[in-house]
């Protein structure tokens, strides 16, 4: 076939050229109007006069994914959902537009060195034989040229961030102020006013339900949801049996862990802790490792079994998920419909699991995920549904609207009751606790809290507590919390001990540097976002 092509190369090229000319005439001549309309339909926004089309946005999203996978080492289960990726894509477009306006450039050598360092472990280690395979593994069908363009753009953004960060100066006064803020404690007295206490006996008429629903319809939007079946295997240290020979082998292979140095400033090792002294610690560590490995191996069997079910319909896959788990004596839990803000009972990291599931396809079986409490989990995505506005006639919607009306009324009543008590107590010369007690109100008193602590007993978040630091002792204020309002009053402050500041000076300085640099970078980004106009962003490709 190849020799035929070479023999007739000139006539074939003429045919191709004629086709190209005819196509060009159709698009830009009589058909030009159609082509123009197609291009306009692609437009999803603009920065100043620069038009951003759907492919530009998709390209930026691919760049975001390269950054997450390659630079931040995001595992697949933690990749953001499509909506967040779209937002990050716009952010990247703005960053790059600003970087180019500021004259930031990156050379081919810088791109090559970055690839060598990140992928191959050091400058000069480039391996062309495996490079293209690595690109495909990270970027899918992406070409090496596009991959390198994304690396170049990421280096441009990093250059700007480094330049902006270089102007940050942290003074001793900055450190002292930050230390005071972080380490001053507050003790609060508070009286909760739960909205449910004001909900009893309230009635709502049907026309009020209809009016409230159509006035506040967006408040009833159902968020993106996913329906999962998941299996968990917990590590069982009590089933692990270890021989002394295994403990001795671990000690011999990891002896540096048990080194003793006479001089803390010396790198010379003078001796090691004896095996007998560390034997119990080794046993504890090895037992935990073996228990986790056994849990992983058991759940991995379910993962491999589900590989045979890929491509089946969802009902069949769900039945096979349950059946395979049952054979392995692994319990399966059905979540029902859950959204990102929901909590899956018994799972401490529900947010990460739901977020990864929302990004997955229906019928997807996740990789094994390690949970904080020595467990491994996999899930099956049974079904997904996008965000939508329900109709008032949908099942349960009228009851939902009725409950929301009652809740908002009750919250208003709770706030008014708290405010009325605040005004009464402000006229008393007694302390907050005693003045409230004289009126029949029992105050709750917290332990000393910092600005990052909430009032756990009532679910009052740290954001609310941090605002109470602005009020002097015995001055009360009404603030909201999840279940209503509280009348809160600082009753004692514990000043920070500045003599201890220098023990954590380096960490504090690093924290302040990140905060200040972040503010500068965000300010720079906002300058670029001023001229941004986003239209309908269409579908991500």
N, C-alpha and C positions, 0 to 999 in steps of 0.2 A: 504493500500500500504506500509505503514511504517513497519508494522509487518512482511510483506513478505520480505522486505529488511533485517530486523534484523535476520530473520530466515536463510536467504541464504547469510548472510554477507560475510562469508569466501570464498565461490565459486565466488561471484561477485568480491571481491577484487582480487582474482587470475586472473580473466578475465581482469580486469583493468590493473594489473601488466604486463600481457602478451602483451596487446595493447601498453603500455608505452615502453616495451623492443623492440617490433617490430618497433615502431616509431623511437626510439633512434637509432636502427641499420640502418634504412633507411636514416635518416638525417646524421648521423656521419659515416656510412659505405659507402654503394654503393651510397646513395643519398647525401652524405656530400658535394660533389662538388656543387650541386644545392643550398644547404643551404648557403654555403660560398659565392656564387655569389649573393644571395639575400641580405646577410649582407653588401657586398661591395656596392651594388646598393643603400643602405640606407645612405651611408656616405655622409655628407654634408660639412665636414671640419675637421680641427684638430688644437689642440694647442700643439705645440711641437710634441711629439710622441703620445699624447692622441687623439684617433679617436672620432669625434663627429658625431653621426648618426641623422637621421631625428627625431626619437623619443626623443633624448636628447634635440634637438632644440624645439620641440613641448612642452616638459616638461618645459623648461625655459620660453617659451612664456606664458604658464599657470601660472607660478610664477609671471611674469610681470603683468598679469591681476589681480591676487590676490592682488598684491601690489597697483595697481591703484584703485581697488574697495575698499579695506579694509583700507589701510593706507592713501591714498590721496583722498578718497571719490569721485572718478570720477563718474559723472552721465553717463548713457548709451550713451547719444547723443554726449558726448565728448571723447568717447573711440577712440584711434588711429586706423588707418586703418591697414590692414594685413601687408603691407610692413614695416611700422614703428614698429609694434609689433615684426616683425622678427628681425629688427635691435636691438631692446631693448632686445630681447631674446639672441642674441649673446653677447651683453654687459653684461647681467646677467651671462652667462656662464664664461666670462672672469673674472668678479668680484669674483665669487665663487671659481674659480680655484686659483686665487691669494690669497683669504682669507684662503683657505685650505693649500696652500704653506706656508703662514705666521703663521700657527698653530692656527688659530682662531676656537674656539669651542663654542657650545651653549648647555646647559644642558636641560634635560626634564622639570625641574622645571621652567627654564626661558621661555620655549615655553608655558607651562601651564599658567604662570603668564601673559604673553603677550596676550594670547587668552582671559583670564579672564578680563584683562583691556580693550582691544579693543572691544570685542564683548559683554561682560557682565557688563562692567562699573566699575570693581574693582576686586582686588585680593580676592579670596574666594567666588566669586559669580557664579562660574561655575554651569551650569544647564545641566546635561547629557540628560534630556528628550527633550530639544529643540536643543541641539548642532548639531546633525546630520542634522536636517532640515535647520539650518543656513548654514552649510557647503555646502549643495546642492544648497541653494539659491545663495551663493556667487560663488561657483566653479562648478556648474552644476552637472555632474555625478561623480565628484571627490570624492574619499574616504576620510574619516577623517584622515587616515594615510598620504596620499599625501598632504592634506591641511596642516597638522602639519609640514611636511617636508618643505613646502614652507615658512611657518612662521619661522622655524628654520634657513633657508637659508637667509631670509630677516634680521633676527637678527644678523647673521654673518656679513653681508654686513654693517649693521648699526654700529656694534662694530668697524670694520675697520675704518669707516668714523669718528666715535667719537675719536678713537685713533689718527688718522692723524690730526683732527681738534684741539686736545688738545695741539699740538705743535705750534699753531699759536699765535703770540704775536703782538699786535698793539701798536706802540709807538706814542708819541705826534707828532713827526715829520711826521709819516705816516698820522695822522689825518689832520695836517696842509696842507700837500701836496694834500691830497684828497679833502679837503675843497676848496683849491685854484682852483683845476681842475674843481670841480663842480660849482663853483660860479663866476669864471672869465667870463666876457661877451665880445663879439666881435661885432663890427658894420662893416658890409661889404658893399662895392660898387661892383657892378657886371654888366656885359654886356652879355646877352644871345645870343648864336648863334644856332638857331633852324635848325635841319637838313632838315626839310621840305622846308626851303627857298632855299636849294641847289638841290632839287629833280626835279624841273621843267625842262621839255625838255629833260630829260635823256631817252635814248632808250636802250633796251636789246635784243640781237638777240637770236634765239632759241637754237643754239648750246652752247651759254654761260649759258643759263638756265639749260640745261642738265648737263653740266660739273660742275656747281656750286652745283646742287642738289646732285649728286653722290659723290662729294668731301665733302659735309657738311650734309650728309643725317641725321645724328643723331640730328642735329639742328632742324629738321622738325618733330621729333617724337611727336605724339599726346599724351598728358598725359592721365592718367585715368580720365574718365568723368562720370557724372551722369546726368540724366534727371529727373527733379522734377516737381510736382504740389504742391503748398503750399497754405495754407489758414491762414489769419491773422485776429485776432480780437483785435481792439485797445480799451483801457479803455476809458470810456466816463464819466468823473466826472460831467459834466453838467446834466446828467440824474439821479444823486444820490440825494435823498431827505433824510435829517436827522432831527429827532425830538430832541428837547432840552433834553428829557429824556435819549436818547441814548448817548448824549454828557456827561451828568452828570454821567451816568453809567460808561462810559469809564474813566472819571476823578476819580471816586471812586475806580475802580478796578486797576488803574495804578497810584495811588497817589504818589508813590515813584519817578516817573519821574519828579514830580513838587516840589521836596523837596528843601528847602533853608537851607544852613548851614552858620552860622556866622563866623566860623573858618575853613579855607580851610584844615587845618591839622586834623580837628575833624571829627569823624565818627558819632557824635551825630546830629540828625536832630532836629532843633529847631522849624521850621515851614514849611508850604507849601504855594506855590503860590495859590492865590484864584482862584476859578473856573472861575470867570468872566475875569480874566486876561489871562487865557490860553484857554478860550473857542474857540476863532478863530483858534488857533493852533490845537486844538483837532479836530475841524470841518474839517480843511484842511487835517489832517492825516487820519481821518476816511473816508472822501470822497474818498481819493486816494485808501485806502484799499478796500472799497466797490466796486469801479469802476473796480479795478483789479479782484476782486472775480467774478463780473458779467461777465467780459470778459472771464475769465477762464471757468466759468460754461457754457457759450454759446459755446465756442470752444470744450469743453469736450463732448457736445452732438454730434458734428460731429465725434469725436474720437470713441464714443460708437457705432454710426451708422455704421462706417466703420468696426467694429468688425464682422458684419454679412457678409461682403464681402470678408473676408480672405479666400484664396484658389481659388478664381475666377481667370480667366485669366486677364492679365494686362490691356488690352483694356477695359474690363468690369469694373474692379476696378476703372480705371481713370474716366469712365463715371459716376459711382456711387459716386465717390468723388465730382465731379462737381455738380451732381444732389442733393446730400445731403446737400452740402454747400449752394446751391441756395435756398433750402427750408428754411434754417436757415438765409438767407440773409447775407451770409458770402462770400466775394469775393475770387476767386481762381486765382492764377497766375501760368503760365507755364514758367519755366526757360529756356527750351531748353537745349542743351548740355553745361554743365559747368564743369570746372576743378578747382582744389584747389586754383589756383592763380587768378581765376576770381572773379568779384564782382557782386553779384545779386543786381540789381537796387532796391533801397529803403530799403535794409536790412543792418544795420550797422555791424552785426556780421556774414557776409557771410562765412568767413573762417571756423568758428566753425560748421555752419550748413552743408556746403559742406563736411567738414571732417567727420562728423558723418554719412552723407548719403553715402559716399564712403565706409564706413565700414558696411553698412546695406545691406540687400538682396533686390532684385527686388520684388516689391509688398509690401514692409514693410511700415507701417504707423508709424511715429515717436510718441513718447510721446509729451506732450505739452511742448513747450520751451518758457521761458520768454525772451523777447527781452529788450534791455536797454531802449527803449522809450515807456514803459508802454503798451506793446503789448504781446499777446501770439500767437504762431505759431505751426502748425503741417504740416508735409509734407508727400507726397506719393512718394516713389521711383518708377518712371515709367519704367526706363531702366538704365542699366549700361554698360559701355564698358571699357575694359582694355587698357592700353597704347599700341600703335602700331606705326610702321613705315609706312607711306603712300607710295603709288606708285606715280611716276611722272604723270601717266595717270589718277589718281583719280581726280574727279571734284574739281576745284579750286586750285589744288596744283601748277600748272605752274604759275598761277597769284601770288600765295603766294611767290614762289621762286623769281619771277621777282621783286616783291615789296621789298623783303629782299636784293636783289642785289643792288637796287637803294638806299635803306636805308643805307647800309654799305658804299657805295660810298659817299653818302651825309654826313654821319657822319665824314668820313675822310676829306671831304672838309670843314665842319664846324670847325673841330679841327685845320686844317691848317690855316683857316682864323683867328681864335682866337689866335693862336700862333704867327701869323704874326703881329697882333695888339699888342700883349704883347711885342714883341721885339721892336717895334716902340716906345711904351710908356715908356719902360725901359730907353730910351735915353733922355727922357724929365726930366727937373728939376721941372716941375709943379706937383701938386698933381694928383693922378690918375683920379679923376673926371674932373678936369679942362683940363688935357692933352687929355683925351678922347673926351671931348666936343670940343676942338680946331680942332679935326679931324672929327667932325660930328657924334660922337657916344654919345648917351644919357645914362648915368649910372643910374641904380636903386640902392637905398640905403636901407638897412634893418634896422629894429629896433635892439637894442642890443640882441644878441642871446647867449644861452649857448650851451654846447656840445651836448645836447639832443634835440636841435631844428633844424628843417630844414627850407629852404626858401619855404614857402607854396605857394607863388605866382607862382612859376615855377615848383614846385614838386621836388625840390632838397632835398635829404634826409639828416638827421642829421649826418650820417656817413661821408658825404662829408664836411659838415660844421665843424665837429670836427677836421678834418685834416688841415683845414685852420688856426687853432690856432698856428700851427708851424711856420707861416710866419710873419715877422715883418710888421709894418705899412708901407703902400705905396709900398709893394712888391707884384706884381700880379702873378697869377698862373692860368693855364688852367686846369679845372676839368670837368668831365662828369656829366650829369644829364639825366633824362629819355628822354628828347626831343632833346638832342644834347650836346653842351659844353657851359660852361660859363667862361668868363675871370673874375676872382674874385680877390678882393684886400681888405685886412683889412685896415680900415681907422681910427679905434679907439678901444682901449681896456679899459675895466672897471675892475679894480682889485678887488678881493674879499675883503670884510671887515672882517678881522680875529677876530675882537672883537665880532662878532656875532656867531662865530664858536661854542662856548660852549653851545649855546642854543639848538643845534641839535647834540651835541657830541655823545650821546648814539645811535641815529639812524645811524650816520655816522660810528661809531665803529662797529655796527652790520653789516652794509653793507660791510665794509672792511673785517671783519671776514669771511663773507660768500664767498667773492671773493677769499681770500687767501686760505681758506679751500677747495674751489672748485678747485683751481689750484693744490693743493697738491693731492686731490683725483684723478683728471684727470691724473696727472703725474704717480700716482700709477697704474691707469688703463692702461696707455700706456705701462708700463713695461710688463703687462700681455698680451697686444695685439701684442707685437713684434713677438711672435711665432705663431700668429694666421694665419691659411690658410683656407679661405672659398672657398668651391667648389660650384657647383650648389646646391642651397638649396631646390629645389623641391617644393612640395606643403605642406602648413601647414595643419596639421590634426586637 
